[in-house]
Amino acid sequence: MKISKNDLSKLNSITDKRPSTVIQHIIKYGFITTEELTNKYGYEHAPRAARDVRERGVNLETYKVKSSDGRNIAAYRLGTPIFVDNKVSKVAGRTALSSALKKALIEKYGSVCFVHLQPMEERLLQIDHRIPYEIGGEQEDNIDCYMLLSPSANRAKSWTCEHCQNWTKKDVGVCKNCFWAHPENYTHIAGKEERQIIITFTDNEIEDYNRLISLVGIEKAEQAIKEMIHTSIASSGRA
């Protein structure tokens, strides 16, 4: 594939390590395989590296090739056009998520992290698929397929999803009922029978937090809160 000088300049301007590694390999060899991403560059989750490239607006196509041991594996090459508009549309996989989508989410749900339920500045919120593209593939182009996350929640979700057993099983039904896809209504957290409440102390509540930590220590704070909740519920039941 011949790359124009303008497109080549734009590709070379992407300098973040992971997407740059993928792009430069493709420029040199024409494509890159998931096997090369893992064995040559040490990226255990190759689709994540490809997603990083697509999030820069690069049209990356996925197709099948044979691995060194004869298995069918994925490979990536530049599509036509090489760069795509930054809007919600199906583009050979991961979509380039736009400010218009972010605005629509904020108008519907408010400027809040879906996981931490804390109001945040709009510029800090990040858009993510509820069900990872690596598992759900192409999804409907409507805002309910996406969620707003704080940077820390987005990192936590990415790490948890990539270390979940369903990352290899790819059962969309499992993801649909997971806390990290639908924290407002879920039955498990990454396949585990768990429930989670994230507590944030603000303003005059910070003194309560400081007292709690001084009494039990940070390591035992969670257990202390659980015991207080259990005692309170038990007392209410006897009333």
C-alpha positions in Angstrom: 0.0 0.0 0.0 1.4 3.4 -1.0 1.2 6.0 1.7 1.0 9.7 0.7 3.5 12.1 2.2 0.7 13.9 4.1 -0.6 10.6 5.7 2.9 9.4 6.4 3.7 12.7 8.3 0.4 12.3 10.3 1.3 8.7 11.1 4.8 9.6 12.3 3.3 12.4 14.5 1.8 9.7 16.7 4.5 9.1 19.2 2.9 7.4 22.1 4.8 4.1 22.5 2.2 1.4 21.9 0.3 2.9 19.0 3.6 4.2 17.5 5.1 0.7 17.7 2.2 -0.8 15.8 2.1 2.0 13.2 5.9 1.9 12.5 5.9 -1.9 12.1 3.0 -1.6 9.6 4.7 1.2 7.7 7.8 -1.0 7.4 6.3 -4.4 6.7 2.7 -3.7 5.5 1.0 -5.4 8.4 1.4 -6.7 11.9 0.1 -9.9 13.5 -1.1 -10.6 17.0 1.7 -13.1 17.3 4.3 -10.4 16.5 2.7 -8.0 18.9 3.0 -10.6 21.7 6.3 -12.2 20.9 8.3 -9.3 19.4 7.0 -6.4 21.3 5.7 -8.0 24.5 2.0 -6.8 24.2 0.1 -9.7 25.8 -3.3 -8.2 24.7 -2.8 -7.4 21.1 -6.3 -6.1 20.4 -5.7 -3.4 23.0 -2.6 -2.2 21.0 -4.7 -2.1 17.9 -7.4 -0.2 19.7 -4.8 2.4 20.7 -4.1 3.0 17.1 -7.8 3.3 16.1 -8.4 5.8 18.9 -5.9 8.1 17.1 -8.2 8.2 14.1 -6.3 5.6 12.1 -8.3 3.2 10.0 -6.9 -0.2 11.0 -8.3 -3.2 9.2 -8.4 -6.7 10.8 -8.0 -9.9 8.8 -6.9 -13.5 9.3 -3.5 -15.0 8.7 -1.7 -18.2 9.7 0.6 -18.1 12.8 4.0 -19.8 12.9 2.3 -23.0 14.2 -0.5 -22.9 11.6 -3.3 -21.4 13.7 -5.6 -18.7 12.4 -4.7 -15.4 14.1 -5.6 -11.8 13.5 -3.4 -9.3 11.6 -3.7 -5.6 11.2 -3.1 -3.3 8.2 -3.9 0.3 7.2 -7.3 0.8 5.6 -8.5 3.1 2.9 -8.7 6.0 3.7 -5.9 5.8 6.3 -7.5 8.4 8.6 -11.2 8.5 9.4 -13.4 11.3 10.7 -13.7 11.4 14.5 -17.3 10.5 14.8 -19.5 7.6 15.9 -19.4 5.3 12.9 -18.4 1.7 12.2 -14.8 1.8 11.0 -13.2 -1.7 10.7 -13.6 -2.3 14.4 -13.1 0.2 17.2 -14.9 3.5 16.6 -13.3 6.9 16.9 -15.3 8.4 19.7 -16.3 12.0 19.3 -17.1 15.0 21.3 -20.7 14.8 20.0 -21.1 11.4 21.7 -19.6 12.8 24.9 -22.0 15.7 24.8 -25.0 13.4 24.3 -23.9 11.2 27.3 -23.5 14.2 29.5 -26.9 15.6 28.5 -28.6 12.3 29.3 -26.7 11.3 32.5 -24.8 14.4 33.7 -21.1 15.1 33.9 -20.5 12.2 36.2 -18.3 9.0 36.3 -20.6 6.0 35.9 -18.5 3.9 38.3 -17.6 6.4 41.0 -20.9 8.3 40.7 -18.9 11.5 41.3 -19.5 14.8 39.3 -16.4 15.7 37.3 -15.3 18.3 34.9 -16.4 17.4 31.4 -12.8 17.6 30.0 -11.7 14.9 32.5 -14.3 12.3 31.6 -13.5 9.6 29.1 -15.8 7.6 26.9 -15.6 3.8 26.8 -17.6 0.9 25.4 -19.7 -0.7 28.1 -18.9 -4.1 26.6 -15.2 -4.1 25.4 -14.9 -4.1 21.6 -12.5 -7.0 21.9 -15.4 -9.1 23.3 -18.6 -7.5 21.8 -17.3 -6.5 18.4 -19.4 -4.1 16.4 -22.1 -2.5 18.6 -25.1 -0.4 17.8 -24.4 3.3 17.2 -26.3 4.6 20.1 -25.2 6.2 23.3 -26.4 3.4 25.6 -23.5 1.3 24.3 -21.1 3.7 26.0 -20.3 5.1 29.4 -18.4 8.0 30.9 -15.5 7.2 33.2 -13.0 9.0 35.2 -9.4 8.3 34.1 -8.8 6.1 37.2 -12.1 4.2 36.6 -11.2 3.7 33.0 -7.7 2.3 33.9 -9.3 0.0 36.5 -11.9 -1.3 34.1 -9.3 -2.0 31.4 -7.1 -3.9 33.8 -10.0 -5.9 35.2 -11.4 -6.8 31.8 -8.1 -7.9 30.4 -7.5 -10.1 33.5 -11.1 -11.6 33.5 -11.6 -15.1 32.3 -14.2 -13.8 29.9 -11.5 -12.0 28.0 -10.6 -15.3 26.3 -14.1 -16.8 26.4 -15.7 -13.7 24.9 -19.3 -14.3 26.2 -21.1 -11.1 25.7 -23.8 -12.2 28.1 -21.3 -12.3 30.9 -20.2 -8.7 30.2 -23.8 -7.5 30.1 -24.3 -8.5 33.7 -20.9 -7.2 34.9 -20.4 -4.3 37.3 -17.8 -2.8 34.8 -20.4 -2.7 32.0 -23.6 -1.8 34.0 -22.7 -0.6 37.5 -26.2 0.6 37.9 -27.6 -3.0 37.5 -25.2 -6.0 37.7 -25.0 -9.6 39.1 -21.2 -10.1 39.3 -17.9 -8.3 39.2 -15.6 -9.8 36.5 -17.2 -13.2 37.0 -17.1 -13.2 40.8 -20.1 -13.2 43.2 -19.3 -9.8 44.6 -21.0 -6.4 45.1 -19.4 -3.1 45.4 -20.2 0.3 46.9 -17.7 3.1 46.4 -17.7 5.6 49.2 -16.3 9.1 48.8 -15.9 11.4 51.8 -16.3 15.1 51.0 -16.4 18.4 52.9 -17.4 17.8 56.6 -17.3 14.0 56.1 -13.6 14.1 55.7 -13.2 14.4 59.5 -15.2 11.2 59.9 -12.8 9.5 57.5 -9.8 10.7 59.4 -11.2 9.5 62.7 -12.0 6.1 61.1 -8.5 5.7 59.8 -7.0 6.8 63.1 -9.0 4.2 65.0 -8.6 1.1 62.8 -6.0 2.0 60.2 -6.3 2.1 56.4 -5.9 -1.7 56.0 -8.9 -2.5 58.3 -11.1 0.4 57.2 -13.1 -1.6 54.7 -13.8 -4.4 57.2 -14.8 -1.9 59.9 -17.3 -0.2 57.6 -18.8 -3.6 56.7 -19.1 -4.5 60.4 -20.8 -1.2 61.1 -23.3 -1.7 58.3 -24.0 -5.3 59.4 -24.6 -4.1 63.0 -26.9 -1.3 61.9 -29.0 -3.5 59.6 -29.2 -6.2 62.3 -30.4 -3.6 64.9 -33.0 -2.2 62.4 -34.3 -5.7 61.9 -34.9 -6.2 65.7 -36.6 -2.8 66.0 
